[in-house]
Amino acid sequence: MRLRDEWLLSLAVTASLAAALLLAERGAERVDIRPEPETRPGQGPCPAGVSDSGMGPDMARLPVGFCIDTTEVTRGQYEAWLSTSPATTGQPAACAGNEDFTPSCQWDPDRNPDRPVVCVDWCDAKAFCEASGKRLCGRIGDGEAYELGMYADPAVSEWHAACTSGGRYDYPYGNELDTTVCRGADAEDHTTWGFGDVGSFPGCHSPDSPYDAVYDLSGNAAEWDGSCEGEGADDGCRIRGGSFEHNEHGLRCAMGRELYWPRMRQVQAVGFRCCAD
């Protein structure tokens, strides 16, 4: 009788286990113990912009694996950074003489906070981008400086890839100049001369998603990018996109074959935007 009882108990335990397993398979929640996929460079969310309580413009991730600010950095955004009293120490050797990040002209952020910040040098722009967890736009793949002559290759330059929708267009919006789309110097209504608020020109972007999230790559303010001809304070760094002062040729994405200015120069129509991995 004892052996028989043990045999019956064993059968009961086995049946209970089988029933539990059947219930689990029919609807009980399972725990997935597989590791989370690794986030690699060029994937994942972009650094936060102002709408996410970050610093600077919101960003868009583009198909070739980098993020770019959707607009130029504004005066209000730049002033918010200046109000933190950023230290001028720790800059690259070429920027050692940069002792003040304050723009040298047209500096009235309270009056026009949504206009692009201008009269900032390359070193100022670099410092702001890095403080934002971003960087000046550079080479596709690693964000480093590209060879200066490769500025118009959409497979090399992040900024150029963004402006041309990966090499499709001569202007952000297409292949033919339209003086009514972006803020340039050729518009028939000359009352539009001067800066406009960033992102306020509804057609000044690509027709193709996700490039269509990026505004003002042509006109309004010209922009510093990360590539320079050397590592000295007087070496030239690339200027992109043209400004409200430029005409047809200067508003093309590929404008500026010879347009690179000393990194410590501040110009009344030159601002910047940032990129990130």
N, C-alpha and C positions, 0 to 999 in steps of 0.2 A: 504493500500500500504506500510505503514511503517513496519508493522509486516512481510509482505512478503519479503521486501528488507533485513531485518535483517536475515530472514531464509535463503535467498539465499547467503548472505555473510557468514553465518555460514557453509553452505555446501561447499563453495569455500575454506575456511580455512581448513576444515577437509580434503578435497581432496588434498590440497597442502601438508599437513602434511603426508598423506598416501603416496604420491608420493616420498617425501623426504626419508621416512623410507624405501621404496622399493629400491631406489637407493643405500642407505647405505648397505642394505642386499646383493645387487648384485655386490658389488665391492669396495665401499668406504672403506678406511682403518679404522679399528677399534682400539681403545685404550684398551689394556689389563691392567686392574687395579688390577689384582691379585698380592699379595705380592711375592717378590722374595723368592725362597726356601732358608732356612737357611743353611749356610755352617757349618758343624759340624766337630769336631776333626777327623782327618783321611780322610778328603775330601778336595777338592779344590787344587789349585796349590801348588807346593813345594816352599820353599824359593829360591830366585834367586841365580844362580851360576854365574861364570865369563862371560858366554855368554850373560847374561842379566844384565851386569854391577853390579853384586853382588860380594860377596867375597867367595873364595873357589870353589870347584868343582861344576858342575851342579849336580842336584839330580834326582832320579827316584822314583816315587810313586809305592809302592808294594801293592798287593791285601789285605794284612792284616791291612792296614790303616796307614802306615807311609812312610816317605821319607828317602832315604839314598843317601849319596854321591856316584856318579858313579865311582869314583876313590879315592885313597888315596890323602890327601892334599899334594900339591907339595911345594917344596922349594920356588919357585917363589910366590906362593899364600901366603905362610906364611910370606915371606919377605915383601910383600905388606902390610900385617897387621902390622908387626913390624915397618914399616916406618911411621905409624900413631902415634907412641909412646904410645901404650896402657898402661894405669895405672895398676899397680899391686895391688892396693887397691880394696877392695870389694870382694875378693876371699873367699871361704869357710874357716872356721877355720882351717881345716886340711891342707890348702894351704897357711897359714899365712906366712910361711917361704919362700915362692916362690917369690923372689924379682927381678927376671929377666926371661923374656920369651925367651931369645936367646938360640938356640940349643947349646949344649956343644961340639959337634963334627961334622965332615963332613959338615961344614956350609960354603958353597960357592954357594949361590943361583944364582949368575951371570954366573957361569960356567955350572951348571946343573939345570936350573930352573924347568924342568919338571920331575925331580926325586922326589921320596917321601921325605918329610921332616922327619928326624929322630933325635935321641938324644933330644927329647922333653919329659918331664915328663907328668904324668896324669893331673896335674894342668895346664900346658901349653895348652894341648889339650882341656881341658874343657873351658879355657878362650877363645881360638880361636873359638870354636864352638858357644859359647854363643854370642860372638861379631858378628858372622855371622848370627845371628837369628836362630841358630840351637842348637844342644846339642850332647853330646856323646850318642852313641846307648845304649838303656836300655831295659826296659820291654815293651812287646807288650801291647798296650792299653792306657798306660799313660806316657811311656818314663822314668819312675823312675827306680832306681836300682832294679835289680831282686836278688833273693837269689843266692849266688855265685855258689852253686852246680847245679843250673838249667840252666847253660850256654849252654848245648847241647840239650835243648828242643826247637824246632822250634815254639811251641805255646807260649813260654815265652820270649825268647831272640830275639830282633829285628835283631841283627847281624847274629845269627845262622839261622834265617828264611831266610834272604837274601842269605846267603852262600849256603844253601841246597835247595833253591827254594821251601821253605815251607815244608821241610822234605823229599824231593824226593831223594836227592843225598848225597853221602859222600864227594865229592869234588864239587866245583861249576859247573863243566862241566859234571859230571857223577859219576858212582860208582867205576870206576877203575882208578888207578893212570896213568897219561900220562905225562911223564917227559918232553915232548916237548911243553906242553901247557902253563904252568905258570912258573914263575921264581923261581925254587927251586934248591936244591943242587945235584940232581940225574941226571941231563942232561948229556948225553955222551959228548957233546961239552963243555969242562970245560972253554972255553973262555967266556962263558956266566955268569961266577961267578960274583956276585955283583948286584947292583941295575940296573933296566931298567927304562925308562920313564914310567910314569903311563899310563895305557890304551894302551900300545904299544904291548901287547901280544894278538893277535886277537882272540885266542880261549879260553882265560882265563875268561870265563863267562858262565852262564847257557845257555842251549839250549832252554829254555822256556821263552816266553814273559810274563811279562815285566822284569823278573829277568835278562834277557840277556843284559840289559842296564848297569849292575853293573860289573865292572872289578876288577881283582887283589885281590879278597877275599882270595885267596890261594897264598902264596909266595910274592916275592918282599920285601915289608916291613911288619912286624907284626904290629898289631894295638891295641891300647888301646880301651877298651869300658867302659861304665859308671858304672859298678858294682864292688864294693869293699867289703872286708871282715869286714870293720869297718870304723869309722870316724876319725881315727888318721893319722898323717902324715906318719907313718911307716907301716900302714896297707896295705895289698896287694890289687891291682886292676887287673882285668882280662885282659890278653893279648890274642889276637885272630889271627888266620889265618896263622901263621908261616911266615918265611921270606926266602930270598934266601939262608940262611944258613941251612934250615931244609930239612930233607929227607922225605920219604913217609909218615910215621906216623905223623910227625909234620906239614904236609901240608893239612891234613884232616880238614874239617869244625869243627869237634868235637875235635880237638887237644887241649891239654892244661888243663887237669883236675887239675893239680897242678900248672899251669902256671899263677900265679898272683904275681906281684912284687910291692914293696913299691911305693906309688903314686908319690913320689918325685925322683924316680930313672930315670936316662936317659940312654938309651941303643942305641948302634949304628945301630941296625937293627929294631927298633920299632918306628913307626909313628902313624898315626890315620886317621880316616874319621869320619864324623858327620852324625847324623840322625835328623829328625824333624817330627812334627805331620802333 
